[in-house]
């Protein structure tokens, strides 16, 4: 799967634009597209994430301590230790480099970060480079199984839909792996829905079905960066499709299950409830307690009728407990007319 993202507020107080930046352990030089303020950013450590820095966590105070105690340590090393001269020189260089590294980290780390749980993938510069394909009329029905009123057990749901969950690998122009995630077959003609960020930057992709059958001719039908959705198609027919639910009928507190490929463990099942329905930028996100891990992105969120009601999109780890989100499935219906490319 592609890199996870975090939301960072522009340090310019008159701007305060939210920027989606990658969670990587490197210092990045970032330019705000709105006010053009340039600043340095580094994804925070566990301490920085869990604690709102007080004065004694500020850069100036930590660096002051380093300036005070590092020389004291070096003086003791040279005056009171029994180390031989080469060892003293080596330890002095090691502690000096450690001091410089820690100083740089505190100097260039931003003082404020926003941890909005909603994905803002539309702000990222990359796009999906897969060949596009236009589809004829596709009939999608929503909520038929709920209308029958037959609730199922979790094992029954898994048995019915597991063949409709696929493993997706995205690749760059050199066929190097960019990331791995999940997808859901929503039509027997090989139409699959996943997250936009699973395929972001991909020039090629592989789709693996239940039974290890792999398809490498993958075409893009439609995308919505803001909703973090992408629809693709493979050259296959008579596939096992997951029935679509009506996400407008989802209620807070109802039981749900999630099926995806976390860390490559294919078709992993977890359960939980809908803990909230959140609105952001004119759209909705389903907040759920069913755990989501890297690799689950693009997987299926199902109600107890075995219907697909959402696409699992993002989960938070470390400082947040059981904060997971899915994109409502009703947004998928608008994606089939968004690609104007030639027929594949």
N, C-alpha and C positions, 0 to 999 in steps of 0.2 A: 504494500500500500504506500501511497505517497506520504510525505511528511505531514505530521500533525501541525495545526496552527494555533496561535494564541492571539488575542486581541490586545493591542497596545494603544494608549491614548497619546496623540501628538503632544509633546511637552510645551508647545506654544499655547499659552492660556487663552489667547484670543481665537484659537483654531479648535483645539480639542477634538480633532477628527480621529475616528477609530480606524486603526490599520491592522490588517491580518498579516502576521509575521510568522515565519517557521520556528518550530521548537528545535533549535540546533544549538550545540554547545560551542558557538563561535560568536565573536563580536562582529556585528553587521553595521554598516554605514547606511542609514535610512534617510530618504528624503520624502517629506510629506507632500503628496500630490496636490493638496489644497493650498497650503501656505508656503510650501517649498522650504520649510525649516529642516535643516539637516542635523541629525543626532545619531549617536551610537547606541546600539541595542544588543543585549545579550540575554538569552532565556534564563530566568532566575533559578537559583539553587533552591533546594528544599526549604532552607531557612528563610530565604527571601519570599518564597511562595506562601509559607504558613504564617508568617509574622509580618504585620505592618510595621515597617522600620520606625523605631523611636530614635531619639537623639543619639543614644549610645550605639545604634547600628549604622549611623550615618557615616559616609565616606571619610569626612574630615576627622572624626573621632577614632575610627579604626586605624587610619594611616598615622595619626598621632601616636597611638599605642605601639604601632609597628616601629616608628622612629625611636620611641623611648626604649622598648624592650629588646629589639633586635640588636642595637649596639651593646646593651648590657650583656646579652647572651654571647656576643662575639668577644667582649672583653673577658668574660669568665672563661670562655673556651681557650683563649690565648694565655691567660695568666694562671689559671688554676688547674687546667687539665693535664693529664699525663700522656696525651696523644703525641705521636711523633709529628714532625713538621709537615710532611706530605698529607697526613690525615687532617691536620688543622687547616691547611690551605684548601683541601677538598671540601671540608665541612663549611668553611667560610663561603666558598663559591656557591655551594648548594643552598645555604640559608639566604645568601644574597639574591640568588635567582628566585627563590620562593617568595622573598619579600617583594621583589619587583613584580612578579606575576600577580600576587594578591593585591598589590597597590593598583595595578592596571585594571584588574577586575572591578574593584570598588570605584575607581575613577570613572570608568566608561559605562557602568551599569546604570540604567535609568532609575530615577527615584520613585516613579509611580507607574503602576501597570493596572490595566483594566482587565478583569477576567469575565467578561460577558460570556454566558454559555452558548450564545447563538452563533453559528458559523457565518462568516462574512466572506464566502469564497468568491463573490463577485468582485472583490477588490484586488484579486491576484492577477498578475500580468499574463500568466501562461494560459494556453488554450489546449483543446484536444485536437490532435492532428490526424486522427483516423480518417480514412476515406468515408465520405458521406453517402447516404442512400436515402432516396425518397420512397415513401410507402403509399400504397393505395389506401382506400378506406379500410380502417381497422375497427372492428366492433369490440368495444370493451364494455362489460357490464359490471356494475358495482353493487355489492350488498345482497346478492341473491341467496346466499346460504343463511344469512341472518334472518331473512324473511321467512325461511322455513322453520326457524325457531329451534333448531337441533344443536344444542351445545355438545361439544366433544371433550374427551379427556386429552391430556397432553400427549400420551402415546399415540392416540388415534390421529391427532393433528399432524404429528411428526411423520407418521406412516403415510399420510395422504400427500404431504407437500415436500418431503425431503428431496425428491427427485427434481423439484423445481428450483432448488438452491444451487448456484454455480460458484465456482472459484475463478476469479479474474486476476490476470497478471498483466500489468501495463509495462511497455518497453519503450525506450527512446529510439532515435533514428538508427542507432548502431545495434539495436536489439539487446541492449543492456537493460536489466530489470530496474524499473523505477519504483514499483511498489506492487503490493498484492492486496486484494480485498474480496468482497462478495458481490453477488448479483442475484436477481430473482427473475425467473422466466414468467412473463405475464401473458404470453400468447403462444399457442402451439407452433406457430410459424417461426419460432426462434427469436422473438422479441424479448429483450432483457432490460430491466431497469436497475440502475446502480447509482452510487453517488458520483457527482461531478469530480470530486477530488480524488477518487480512485483512478480515474483516467487522465487527470490533469497532466499535460505535457507529453502524453503518449502519442507516438507515431505508429506503434503496432500494439496488438493485444492478443492474449490467448484466453480462451474460455474453456474451462474444464467442467464437464458434466459428471453426474453420478455414474460410476462405472469407469472413470478415468478416460473417457473419450474427450479429445481436445480439438477445438476449432480455432484456427489461426486467421481465417478470413472474417474479420470483425468490422462492421460498418456502423457509422454513427447516424442515428435518426434525428435526435434533437437533444438540446441541453438547456438547462436553466442554471446559470452560475449562482444567482442569488439564492435559489432554493436548494442548491447543491444536488441537482438531479441530472442524470444523463440516461438516454435510452439508446441501446445498440441492438443490432440484429446479426445473427449468424446464419449461415446457409444450412438450415436444418428444418425438419418438418415433423409433425406428430410428436412434439415434445410434451412433457408433462408440465402444464402451466399451473401456477398457484392462483386460486380464485381471488378476485379483488373484492375488498370490503369498501364500505362507505365511511371514510374518516370523519365526515361531518356528524356521524352518529356516535362517535367515540365519547364515552363518559369518563370523567375523573373517578378513579377508584376501581375501574373494571380490570379484570385480570387479562394479561397479555403474555405471549411468549416470543422470544427472539431466537432466530436461527441464522448463523453465519459461520465465518471461518476465522475465528480469533487466533492470531499467531500461526496460521496455517492448519489448525486443527479443524478439519472440514466438518460442516453441518453440526456444530456445537449448539446445544439447546440450553437456554436459560429462561426463567420465568420471573414475573413481577407484576406490577400494576401500573396503570397510567396515573402518575402522581401530579400531573398538571398539564394544562394546555396553554402555552405561552405565545403571545403575540409580539412580533418584532418586524419592523419595516413593512407593515401591511400584510404579513404572512403569519402562519401559525406553525408551531413546533410541538410535538408530543413529548412531554417530559415523562420518562419511565424509570422504574427501579430495576428492570431486567438489565443485568450487567452487559456492558459493551467494551471490548478490548480492541487494540489495533488489529486489523484484519476483518473485524465485524462490519466495517463500513460498507454500505450497499446491501446489507443483509435484510432479512424479512422480519417485520414486526407483525404478529398475527393476533387476532382476537380468538375467543374460545369457540368460534364457529369455524375456525380454520381459514379465515379470510385475511388477505394481506391488507393491513390498514396503515402501514408506514414503512419507510426505508431507514434502517438504523444508520445514524450519521455520525454521532460524536459522543464521547464519554470523557469524563474528567477524573483524574487520578491524583493521589497524593493528598492535597489539601481539601479536596471535595469528596464527599462520600455519597456514592450511588446517584450521581447526577449524570443522566444519560438522555439523549435526545434522538428523535426520529422525525423524518419529513413526512407529513401526511400524504397518503397515496393519491388523494384526489387531485393533487397538482400534476400528476403524470399525464392526465388526459389532454392537457394543452400542449404537450411536447411533440406530438406527431406532425404538426404543421409548421415547425420552427426551422427545418432544414431545407434550404433551397438548392442543394447540390444536385448533381446529375444522378440518375439511377445507377446503382451498382450492378 
